[in-house]
Amino acid sequence: MFFLIPAIGVYTLVLGVLSLGSSVFGGYGDFGHRCARAWSWLILATTGVDVDVHGRELVTPGEVYVFTSNHQSIYDIPIIFWSLPFQLRIIAKASLGRFPVLGWHLARTGHVLVDRSRPGTEAFRRITTIMARGRSLIVFPEGTRSIDGRLRRFKKAIFVLAIEAGLPVVPVSVTGSRHVMRRGWLMTCPGQVKLTLHRPIATTGLSRDDAADLAERVQRIVETAVDCDGPDGGEAPE
């Protein structure tokens, strides 16, 4: 506690200020993303979290994807940002915008904060703009973190967007992060986390009416490599 909290606070503040400062000069948040990756690596290294990545060869660097992941812990964000070599933008709940540094960083560097009770067309417009600029999205279709590791029903809204944009969807399975930092806890535990990238699913030829089926398909794939009982296990990427 006496070491981790001050250390995390220092590099969160430093990298946050650098990221915010870069937003003044534009760049669509690209430098901010590099700061976020550095922050993610420091978070994982400081707290003793090792990430074992599977299926990275299934995606092509430079392509634009909609990465759809299960959500076990707040640690999922640094785990994914550090593990995926893509310019990523997240769709997050609006309440994160109230956090000092983190909220400012998200709002100023191209991420999208959405009020779940009234998402509105402005959020969809911003998301479409992000993808048109060649940045990939990372979304958590469950909408909230799981307590026991079991997946909640994937919401279909983001899949409608992926279909309309004609972008491939990449299912992502994260296992073990809930044991690193449980929901509602401030304490972290060193551990091994497994991140599995599954084969991209093309959305060309699909319509809005197919969004619910696509959401169910992606959820089933993600679930194949999610272990609800422990940090290990899972199946090979589909």
N, C-alpha and C positions, 0 to 999 in steps of 0.2 A: 504493500500500500504506500509506504513512505518513499519508495523508489519509483514505482510504475506511474502513479498519478502525476507527480511533478514532471517526469520524463515525457510522458504522453502529452501533458499540457504544453510543454515547451515546444516540441516539434509540431504539434497541432497549430499552435499560435504562429510560429515562424512560417510554416508552409502555407497556412491559411492567409497570412498577410501577403506573402509573395503571390499567391494565386489571385487574391482580390486585386492586388496592384496590377497584375497583368491584364485584368479584365478592362482596365481603363484604355488599353491600347487595342482592344478588339481581339481578333484571332479566334473567335467563336469558342473560347474556352480550351483550346488545345494545350496551352502551357499550364492552365489550371488542372487539366487531366494528368499531366506529367507530375505536377505537385501531389495530386491525389494518389498516384501510383507510388511515389516516394513515401508518402505518409502511410500507405497501406503496408509497404514492406517494413517500415519501422515499427508499426503496430504489431505485426506478426513476429518480427524478430525479437522485439522487446518482451513480448509475453510468451515466447517459446512455442509458437504455433507453426507447425510444418504442414505444408499443403502438397498433397500427392495428386497431380493432374493427369487425367486419362482422356484420350480422344482428341488431343489438341491437333493431331494430324488431319482430323475430319473437317476443319475449317480453314479457309484461305485468308491469310493476312491481307488487309487492304479492301476486302469485300465488306459490304454492309449487311449486318444481320440484326435480327431481333432476338436477343438472348433471353430465354424465359426460364427462371430458376425457382426452385422451392425456397422457402425462407424459414430457417431454423433459429437464427441468431442475428444480432446486430453485427456480428463478426462476418456475416456473409458478404457485406460490402467490401471491406478490405481484402477478403479472400478472393473475390471475383475480380476486383480492380487489378490486383497484383498478378493474377494467374492468366488473364486474357490480354494478349498483345494487340488490343484494339483501342481506338479512341471511343470511349464509352460515355454515354449520358444516361442517367437514371430517371425513372419516373417515380417520385416519392410523394408521401403524404404531406400536405401543406403544413402540418404541425412541426415538421423538421425545420421549417423556415424561422422558427422562433429561437433556435439554438444559436448562441453567439458563435461567430466564425464559421461553423458548419453550415448554418442556414444561409449566411451571407454568401458563402462560397457556392452553394448549390444554385442560388438565385442568380448570381452574377456570371457563372461560367457555363451556362447553356443547359443546365438540368431543368427538369420540369416538376414543379410542386403543384399537386392537384388536391383540391378540396373534394373528398370522396362524396360528400352530400350533394355537390353541384359542380361536377367537373367542367361543364361548359365547352363551347366551341373553341375558345381561345387556347385551351390546353391542347386540343387536337391540332390546332393550327401550328403551334410551336413544335409539337412532336413531328409533324410532317416536314417542317422546315429543317429540323435536326437531321432527319434521315436523308433529305434531299442534298444536304451538305456533305454526305458521305460518312456521318458518324453513326455508330451502331448504338442500339438501345439495350439496356439491361432492365428487365422488369420482373416483379414478383407477383404473378397472377393470383396468388392466394389472397393478397391484400393485407395480410398481417402475418406475424411470426407464429410458427407452430410451437406448442409447448412440449408435446411428446414426440415430435418428429414426423408424425403422420400428416400427409398432405390434405389440405382443405381443397374444396372445389375451385378450379381455376376459373376466373372471371373471363368472359369472352371479349371485352371491349378492346384490349390490345391486339387481339387476333383479327378483329375487324380492320384495325389500322394496318396491320401487316399485310393483309389480303389486298386492301385498297392501294397500298404502296407497291405491291408485287415483290415484297422482300421475303427472303427465306427465314424461317423460324428455327432457332437452335435450342433444343431442350437442354437444360443444365441441371445436374443433380449435385447437391452439396450434402455431404454426410459427415457428422461428427462435430459440426460447429456449435450445436446446442450444448455440448458437453464442455466447450471452452468457456462460453458465457451464457448462462441460462437467462431466460426472460425474467426481468425484474430484479436480477442480481447485479451488483457492482463488481463482484469478484470475478477474476478470470483464472483459468486453469490451463497450464501448458498441455498441448495435445497434438494429435495427428488428425488432419482433416482431409477428406477425399473429395475432389471435384471432378465430375465426369461430364465431358462434352459429348453429346449424341450427334448423330448424323443430321445435317440441316434438312428441313422439310420445305420444299418449294411451295409457294402459294400461287404461282401463275395458274390461271384457269379456274381459280376458286372465286366464289362470290360471297357477299356478306352473309348469305344464308348458310354458308359452310363454316362460319366462325365458331359456333358452339361445338360442332363435331371436331374441328381442329383443336379447340381447347381441351376437349376430352382426350384426344389422341396424344397431345403433348403431355398431359398430366399422367397418362398411363406410362409413357416412355420415361419421364422423370422418376416415376415411382419405382421402376425396375432397379435403379441403382441407389435408392435411398433406404438406409437401414434405420429402423425406428428404435432399435434396442441398444445399439452401440456404435462406436465410431468406425468400425471396420465392416467389411463385407460388401455386398452389392454385386451386380452383374456387369458383364462387359458392355461397352457402348453399343447401342443399336446402330 
